[in-house]
Amino acid sequence: MNEDVWKKILEIITEFSKPENSLLPDELLSRILINQMPTDRGFSIIELKEGLPHCIFWPDYSKDLIPEFNNRFNKTAPRVYNSCNHMLGPVDWRRFSDTEYHREFNIPLNIGYSLGIGIHDPVQNRILIFNIHKSPDNGGFSEQERLTLSLLRPAVQGIFSRRCMLLNRFYEKLIPRETSPGCRCLSRREREVLQFLMTRESIREIAENLNLSPRTVETHSLHIYQKLCVSTRRDLQHMLINDCWPESIGESDF
C-alpha cells in the first residue's frame, strides 16, 4: 500500500476525531470507512442479536434477499466473526461452498469475499459489524487491507464512545432541570427518538427503527424541540456537541 493511501487513511482518522462527527449516522460512517478500500460489492451493516447476525443495511442489489436473510439465512450462516479481535474475516466464501448459505445467498448476490470490523455501540448496548464485500472475480482481501481496516477500527469505536458520552452528559444536565417546578420531562419514547435525532437519521429511518409512523416521529420531534428550547435538529446537535445549554431548557409547556 503506497504512501498516498496511508496519508488518506490518516486524514480519515483525523476527520473521525472531530467532535461533530460523533453524531454521524451509522450508514454514513461506513461509507467514509470504506472509501479507500477496493471493493466492487459495496458494504453492509450487521447487528449481532443473541449471537445471530441481523442485517441493518445492505446495498440496493441485495434488498430482495434481506428479509429472508434475517428470518432464515442468518441461522445457517457460518460463524466467521472473531469477537476477540473484533474482525470478520477476511473470508473466502469458497471455503463454505457446500453450505446452503453460500449457495442460496452469496452466489445469487455474486459475493465471493467479505471483510469487516466489529464496533460496540454503548448507547444501544449492541455489536455492529461493518463489512465490505468483493465479487469472486475481484480477488480476495490482502493482509494489508485487513490491517488497514483494523487500524481504522479504534477511530470508529471512538465515535460511538463519544456519542454515548454526549448522551450521558445530556441526561446529567437534564435530570436536575426536569425536577424543577413547572418543567416538562421528556417521555420514554421522546428519549428514544432523541437518540436517533442526535445521529442525524432521517424521519423515515427513525420510524422504521422504532416501529412508528413518520407522522408520530415528527410529533415526538416537535415536542423534544419545544421542551429543549431549540428550533431545529441542527440547533439540538449544536447544543449537545458544544455543551451550550439555554437557561430555560425544560421549562416549556404545551
C-alpha positions, -999 to 999 in steps of 0.1 A, spaced: 0 0 0 16 33 -11 23 64 10 -6 84 -5 -31 58 6 -17 59 42 -19 97 41 -55 95 31 -63 70 58 -47 94 83 -69 122 70 -100 100 76 -89 91 111 -83 128 118 -118 136 104 -133 109 126 -117 125 157 -136 158 153 -164 162 179 -191 169 153 -185 135 138 -197 118 169 -233 123 157 -228 109 122 -253 82 112 -240 46 111 -245 43 74 -225 74 66 -198 62 90 -195 31 70 -194 49 37 -165 70 50 -148 40 64 -146 20 32 -139 50 9 -103 38 4 -109 1 3 -111 -16 -31 -144 -34 -33 -170 -39 -60 -199 -53 -40 -204 -25 -15 -208 -26 22 -233 -39 48 -240 -33 85 -248 -63 106 -261 -63 142 -254 -93 164 -287 -103 182 -283 -132 206 -254 -144 186 -271 -142 152 -264 -117 125 -292 -93 117 -290 -72 87 -295 -34 92 -282 -22 58 -272 -38 25 -266 -23 -10 -297 -20 -32 -287 -50 -53 -294 -73 -23 -325 -59 -7 -348 -86 -21 -329 -112 -1 -325 -93 31 -359 -103 48 -350 -139 41 -315 -134 55 -329 -121 88 -355 -148 90 -336 -179 77 -301 -174 63 -287 -159 95 -294 -191 113 -273 -211 88 -246 -186 81 -211 -198 91 -197 -180 123 -169 -160 108 -168 -131 133 -140 -132 158 -151 -114 190 -116 -114 204 -100 -93 177 -133 -77 166 -128 -87 130 -148 -106 104 -126 -124 81 -111 -119 56 -135 -146 44 -131 -165 12 -166 -179 8 -153 -207 -14 -144 -224 19 -181 -227 26 -192 -238 -9 -211 -268 5 -233 -247 27 -269 -236 20 -259 -200 30 -233 -197 3 -253 -214 -24 -286 -195 -18 -273 -162 -5 -238 -154 -16 -238 -168 -50 -270 -151 -62 -255 -118 -49 -222 -125 -65 -203 -122 -32 -170 -141 -31 -151 -124 -2 -160 -104 29 -141 -84 55 -154 -64 85 -148 -48 118 -169 -50 150 -179 -19 169 -196 -18 203 -224 7 204 -227 16 241 -258 38 236 -279 8 225 -256 -19 240 -251 -38 208 -224 -50 185 -224 -37 149 -202 -52 122 -192 -30 93 -185 -52 63 -171 -47 28 -176 -73 0 -159 -83 -32 -171 -105 -61 -153 -138 -68 -136 -122 -99 -123 -93 -79 -99 -113 -58 -97 -117 -21 -86 -92 6 -49 -88 12 -33 -88 46 -25 -51 41 -62 -44 35 -71 -63 67 -45 -43 86 -58 -10 72 -94 -18 83 -82 -29 118 -63 3 122 -94 23 114 -115 5 139 -104 25 171 -113 57 153 -148 44 145 -152 30 180 -142 64 194 -171 80 176 -196 56 192 -180 62 226 -182 100 222 -218 96 212 -225 78 244 -206 104 264 -227 132 248 -259 115 257 -248 108 293 -238 144 297 -271 155 283 -291 134 308 -269 145 337 -278 181 329 -314 174 320 -323 155 352 -320 184 377 -338 207 353 -367 183 349 -372 180 386 -377 218 389 -412 231 393 -430 238 361 -407 217 339 -419 191 315 -399 159 313 -391 141 281 -412 109 279 -395 75 274 -405 75 237 -391 110 233 -358 100 247 -357 71 222 -364 95 194 -338 119 207 -311 93 204 -318 89 167 -322 126 161 -287 131 175 -272 108 149 -289 126 120 -311 97 110 -340 106 87 -376 107 100 -383 76 79 -353 57 93 -363 67 129 -398 55 122 -386 22 109 -362 16 138 -389 24 164 -418 8 145 -437 41 144 -453 61 117 -433 91 103 -460 114 115 -457 101 150 -419 106 149 -424 142 137 -447 149 166 -423 135 191 -395 155 175 -416 187 178 -422 180 215 -385 174 220 -375 207 204 -401 226 224 -390 211 257 -353 217 250 -360 252 237 -345 247 202 -360 252 168 -343 226 146 -323 194 147 -292 214 138 -297 235 169 -301 204 190 -269 189 177 -250 221 182 -262 224 217 -251 188 225 -217 190 208 -207 224 221 -224 220 255 -242 253 252 -275 250 271 -301 277 273 -312 286 308 -348 279 301 -343 244 289 -371 220 300 -394 248 311 -416 248 281 -452 238 284 -477 229 257 
